[in-house]
Amino acid sequence: MDPLTHAISGAALARAFPKSRLPRTQTLFLILLTMAPDADIVLRFFSETLYLQHHRGLTHSLLMLPLWGWLVFSLCSKQIKQNPAMPWMIGLALLMHIGLDLITTFGTMMLAPLSDWRASLDLLFIIDPLFTGCMLLPLLAGFIWTQQKRKLGVLSLVLMFSYLGLVYNNQQQAIDLARNEHPGAIACNALPLAFSPFNWQLIAIYPDYYARAAVNLKPGFAGTRPLFDEAFVTGLISTRMSGPDDIFWQELPAMQSVKEAVGLPGTAFYAWFARYPVLLKQNENVIEFGDLAFGGGGPGVRPSFLLHIDLKGDEAISSGVDAHAGAMSGKPRAWLIWRNDRKSEMNLTSAPFQWLQ
């Protein structure tokens, strides 16, 4: 979830739970604390691959939560320690952050360091202004009705969970659509798309391929879509967004069905990282994989985290990274291409966390 939503959730906690109103400094402390687990972003200064490997790992682990809570409390000022509600508020703030990340699609390693399993409830897109607004509006009202701040803080949390109830119901409807269209699939899922709680990506899983579609369960509801440029909108969702009665399906080869990719640099890491890895392009020079969870394969969508493998190493010339060595060796080289076209070279030939296997 985005930092702003995390911060607003901290403000809601600070208003809703303590019996007596917290001082402003302690409220600010809880707001910052709800954002604190994302401090693992510093890993990007060392390596973007390292960041993807450990983001939402130890700092987001339920197993590590007691340790982080104790550490934070031990470093607090004497004034904060004197507040008997603070140990509980610290734990709730950290738990709220983990919970808000869990409902998105990226995946959260809640059992780190004992497991690299990345849990995800797939309820919300990474940024959802409607969800954020549900929490924010009651808090803003608290500046007008100052005597009702605690009740409005509770209302903020009630609206948050009510919105999650709505999207869960929508997700189940979307999954039912996928199951009806693909009764022979191993499993079906629905991933949230941007701009509306009714926008979903349907995924039907088969042994060697995935079937996908983008659907708006209520075509008459645009959500926040009118607030953005149309090119930006289609770049995030799809040029083939269908209603529930005229679903357009695609079939994309699963990554594991591409035998030529076995052992190539980056593929083991990508198979670990990606939720639904699919083949997007293959010829004698290049193989490209995308992840359905991050827009791969969607018509008109610019995917995040696209794995580009240059089979002859020629891509090194244009990448500017050790170009001479790559061109001379002719060995396959791989890059992870982010949505903004930034490239991260993938040198790993094995999956992360092998010691857990």
N, C-alpha and C positions, 0 to 999 in steps of 0.2 A: 504494500500500500504506500501511497505517496506521503512524504514527510508532513504536509499540511494536515492531512486526515489524522495521522498519528498524534500530532500536536493537539488537535481539537478533541480527540478522545481523551487525552490527558486532562484537558480543561474540564471536560464533562465529569470525569472521575473526581477531580478536585472539588467540584461543586456538589456532587450528588452524595458522596459517601460519608465524609466527616460530619459528626453531629454539630460541631461548631465550625463557623467559617474559618477557612485557613487564611493566614497572612498572604499577602500578594507574593512575597518571596518564595513561600512554600508552594503556592500554586504554580509559579513559574518553574520551580524545581521539578514538579511532577510533569509539567508539559514537556520540559527538556528530557526528562527520564523516559517518557514514552517514545521519544525518538532515538534514544541512546543505543539500542541494539543495532541500529544501522551504522554504527561507527565502524563496522567491518568494511565500509567503503574505502578506508585507507589502504586496503590491500591493492586497490587499483593503481596506486603510486608505485607498487613493486611489479605487478604483472596483472593484466586483465584476465588472463587464464586463471591465475591464482585467486582472483576476486570471484570469478564464476564458480570456482571449485568450493570456496568456503563461505560465500555470501549466504546468509540465513542458515548458518551452521551453528557454531558454539554459542554465539551471542543470541541465538533464537531457540536454544534447546530447553525443553522442559526439565531435562535431567540436570542442566546447569543452572536453572532458575534459582534454587536456594542459595547457591554459591554467589551468583551475581547480586541477589538481594542482600545477602549478608555483607558483601564487599561494599556495595553502595551505602548501606546504613552505617557501616564502620567508618566511612570517609565523610559522613555528613557532619554538619556543624552541631554544636551543643544545643542550639535552639531547636533544630529539627529533631534531634534525638529525644528531647524532652516532650515532644508531642506523642502520646501513646498510640495515636492512629497511624503514625508514619510507617512503622514496619509493614503493616497491612497495605497501606497505600503504595508503598514501593513495590511490593509483590504484585499488586493489582495492575500497576502501571506497566511493569515488564510483561505480565501475562496478557494485558490488552494488546500490546504490540505484537506478540506472537500470534494471538488470535486473529488480528486484522490481516496479518500476512498469510495466515493459514487459509483464509477464504479467497485468496487470489489464485492465479494459475501457476505462478513461478515455481512454487514448491518450497517447503520449509523443513529443514532437517531437525525435527523436534527431538530426536533420540541421539543426536550427536553428543559425545564422540563414539558411542557404541554402535551406531548405525548411520549409513549415508542415505537412508530412505528419505525421500523428499515428499512429505505429505502435502496435499492440496485438496480443498473442498470445491474449488472451481466455481465459486458463487459470484465473484465480482471481478471486473476488469481492473487493471492495476491503478487506474484513476477513474473514479466515478463521482462526478460533481453532484449528482442527485443524492447519493449516499452521504457525501460530506455535508451537503446542505441540510439533511435531516438532523444531523448533530449540531451544526453551527447555528441555525436559526433560533432555537431555544436559548442558547448561550448568549446570543446578541440581545434577545429580549430581556435577559437578566440585567442589562445595563439600564433598562427603562424601569422594570419592576424589580428594584433592588432587594425588596423584602422577600421576594419569591425565588431567589437565586438557586436555592437547593432544590426546590420543586422543579424548576426549569432544567437543572442539571439532570435530575432523574428523567424528565421528559425527553431530554436529548438522548439518553441511553435507551429509553423505551422506543423512540422512533428509529434508532439504529437497528435494534433487534426486529422491529416490525418490518423494516425494509429488507432485512436479511430473510425474514419469513416469506416476503413476496418473491424475492429472487429464487429462493429454494423451490417454491411452488412452480415458478416459471421454468426452472431447470428441469424439474421432473416432467413437465409437459413436453419440453424439448426432447428429453431422452425417450419419452414414449413415442414421439414422432419418428425418431431414428429407429427404434425397435420395430415399429410397424412397417417401415420402409425396408428394413434389412433384418428380417426374422432369422436369417441364417448366420448372422455375425456372431463372433465369439463374445463380444461385449459392445456396448454403446455408451457414449458419454456426450455431454454438452458443455461447452466452454463459453464463458461470457465474452461478449464483444462490446465495444465501446458505445457510448452515447445513450443507451437505453437499457433498462432491466429486461426488456423483451427481445433484445438482440442476442442470438446464440449461434455458435458454431456446432453443428451436429457431426459426430464422428462415429462411424461404424468400423469395428476392428475385425480384420480377417487375417489369416496366417501370413499372407504375403503382400497385403495391400490394405490401405485405408480408404473408405468412402467418406467424403466430407461435403457439407453444405452449410450455407449461412442463411438463417431464417429470422424474420421479425414476427414474433407471435401476435403482435398487434400492429399491423402495417400503418394504421392511422396515427400511431403515437411516434413522434419524431424524437422525443427526449431532448437532449442538448445538441442534437445534430445541427439545427439552424444557426447555432452560435459559431460554427467553424466553417472554414473554406471547404468547398466540395472535394477538391483534390486531396486535402488532408483527411477528410472523412473516409473516402474510398480507399485511401492508402492504409487505413487502419482496419476497415472491416472488409468490404468486397464490392466489386461492381456487379456481382450477382447475388444480392440480398433478396431472398424470396419470401413470400408469405407462406403460411403453413399449408396452403392448399396447392401450391405450385412449386415445390421444392426442386431446386437444380442441384444434382449430385455430381461429384467428380470422383474418379478413382485414381489413387496415386500409389505407386509401388512403395512398399515399406523398405526402410534402410537395410534391414536384415536379409532382404531378398536379393540385394546387389552383391553377389559373390566377389566381383572384381574389386570391391572396396575393402575387403578384409586385409588387415595389416597395414593399410595406408595411414600416414600420419594424421592425427586428429580424429579418426573415425571411432576409436574406442572411447575417447573422451566425449565425443558428441553422442554416441549411443547411450552413455551414462547420463549426460546432461539433458538431452531432449526428451520430451514427453511422448511425442508421436512423430519420430523422424521419417521423412519421406524423400524419395528421389525426385529432384526437380530438373536435372540436366545431366546427360551423359553422352560423351563422344570420345574419340581417341585422345583428346587433349585434356578434357576437363570432366570432373564429376562434381555435382553440387547437390547438397542435401539441405532441406529446410525442416522446421518443426511446425506442425500444425498448431501447436499451442502458441506460437509466436508469429502467426501469419503465413507460414510457409505453404505454398500451393494455392492460396486464395487468389482468385482472379482480381487483378488490379491492386493487390496488397503488396506493400514493401515489407518483406519479412525481416524480423530481427534475428540475429544469431544464425545467419546462413553459413554453412560450411562449404567453402570453395577449395577444391583439390586440383592443383595443376599437375597433371601426370608427368609432364616433361620438365618441370621446374622453370618454365619460361616466365611465369607470373612474377618471379623474383625481379625481373628487369623493371617492370612497371611499379612494383611495390616499394622499391627503394630500400629494402631490407636485405643486406648481404647479397646484393644483386649479382655480383660477379661470381661468387661461389655457387649460387643456385644455378645460374645459367651454364656454368662450366660442368657442374656435376650431372645435370640432367635428371636428378632424383626428384620424385614427387614431393611437392610441398603443399601445405595446407594453411588456409587462413579462415578465421572466423570473422565474418563481415557483419557489423552491427547495422542497425536501421539507418544511421546517419553516414553510412559508407566508411566508417572507420574500420581498419583491419587489424586483427591480432593474429600473429603467426602461431600456428599450432604445431609444436614439435613433439608432443607426447604421442607415443605409439601404444600406450596402455591406458586403462581406465583409472581414475583416481581411487584412493582408499582401498587399494588391493589388500592391505593388511587386515581389512575387515572380512575378507572372503573366507 
